Amino acid sequence: MSTDTFSTGPAAVFARIEHNGQHLTVVKLQQTEGPLNTSALQQHLTTALGLAPNALLLVLPTEGGPVLGQGPAEQLYNDYLSTNTAAVVEQTWQPLG
């Protein structure tokens, strides 16, 4: 993936999660080749998913740490996974597009 403006959007899947009364959107990128323009990525995903500017958004690559959402979003997701062991299997992921 190059540092374009994500006009067509990255190949990804997403899930909306509610945990402890907080809402979180998690996006898993299917490919993260090359450097990412994180500002453009965040703007594209916020618009494509209809998120408020302050919504919790966590973007994960296929390997490695979060691309976006380090901090509160990552902590909420980690807590969600640690308290819902079946969530990894049961979570419904939808294609972004």
C-alpha positions as CSV (number, residue, x, y, z in Angstrom):
1,M,0.0,0.0,0.0
2,S,1.4,3.4,-0.9
3,T,1.0,6.7,0.8
4,D,-2.0,7.7,-1.4
5,T,-5.1,9.4,-0.2
6,F,-7.0,6.1,0.1
7,S,-9.4,7.2,-2.7
8,T,-10.6,3.7,-3.1
9,G,-9.8,2.7,0.5
10,P,-7.6,0.0,1.9
11,A,-8.6,-3.6,1.8
12,A,-10.0,-4.2,5.3
13,V,-12.6,-5.6,7.6
14,F,-14.2,-4.0,10.6
15,A,-16.2,-4.7,13.7
16,R,-18.2,-2.5,16.0
17,I,-17.7,-3.5,19.7
18,E,-19.4,-2.4,22.8
19,H,-17.6,-3.1,26.1
20,N,-18.1,-1.6,29.5
21,G,-20.6,0.9,28.0
22,Q,-18.0,2.2,25.5
23,H,-18.2,1.9,21.8
24,L,-15.1,0.9,19.7
25,T,-14.6,0.3,16.0
26,V,-11.8,-2.0,15.1
27,V,-10.4,-2.2,11.6
28,K,-8.1,-4.9,10.4
29,L,-6.1,-4.0,7.4
30,Q,-5.6,-6.8,4.9
31,Q,-2.4,-5.5,3.6
32,T,0.0,-2.9,4.9
33,E,2.8,-2.8,2.4
34,G,5.0,0.3,2.5
35,P,4.5,3.4,4.7
36,L,1.0,4.5,5.6
37,N,-0.3,8.0,5.6
38,T,-2.1,7.7,8.9
39,S,-3.8,11.1,8.7
40,A,-5.4,10.2,5.4
41,L,-6.2,6.7,6.6
42,Q,-7.9,8.0,9.7
43,Q,-9.9,10.5,7.7
44,H,-11.0,7.9,5.2
45,L,-12.1,5.4,7.8
46,T,-13.9,8.0,9.9
47,T,-15.9,9.0,6.9
48,A,-16.4,5.5,5.4
49,L,-17.6,4.2,8.8
50,G,-19.7,7.2,9.7
51,L,-17.7,7.8,12.9
52,A,-17.7,10.9,15.0
53,P,-14.3,12.7,15.1
54,N,-13.8,11.6,18.7
55,A,-15.0,8.0,18.3
56,L,-12.7,5.2,19.5
57,L,-11.0,3.7,16.4
58,L,-8.4,1.0,16.5
59,V,-6.6,0.1,13.2
60,L,-4.6,-3.1,13.2
61,P,-2.3,-4.4,10.5
62,T,-2.0,-8.1,9.7
63,E,1.2,-8.2,11.8
64,G,2.6,-5.8,14.4
65,G,1.1,-3.2,16.6
66,P,-1.7,-0.8,16.0
67,V,-1.4,1.6,13.1
68,L,-4.0,4.0,14.7
69,G,-5.7,4.0,18.1
70,Q,-2.8,3.4,20.5
71,G,-4.0,4.4,23.9
72,P,-7.6,4.2,25.1
73,A,-8.9,2.3,22.0
74,E,-6.2,-0.3,22.3
75,Q,-6.7,-0.7,26.0
76,L,-10.4,-1.1,25.6
77,Y,-9.9,-3.7,22.9
78,N,-7.4,-5.6,25.0
79,D,-9.7,-5.6,28.0
80,Y,-12.6,-6.8,25.7
81,L,-10.5,-9.7,24.5
82,S,-9.2,-10.6,27.9
83,T,-12.7,-10.7,29.4
84,N,-14.4,-12.4,26.4
85,T,-12.3,-15.2,25.3
86,A,-14.9,-16.4,22.8
87,A,-15.0,-13.0,21.2
88,V,-12.1,-13.8,18.9
89,V,-14.1,-16.6,17.3
90,E,-17.6,-15.1,17.6
91,Q,-16.9,-11.5,16.5
92,T,-18.5,-10.7,13.2
93,W,-16.2,-8.9,10.8
94,Q,-17.7,-7.0,7.9
95,P,-15.8,-5.9,4.7
96,L,-15.0,-2.3,4.5
97,G,-16.3,-0.9,1.3
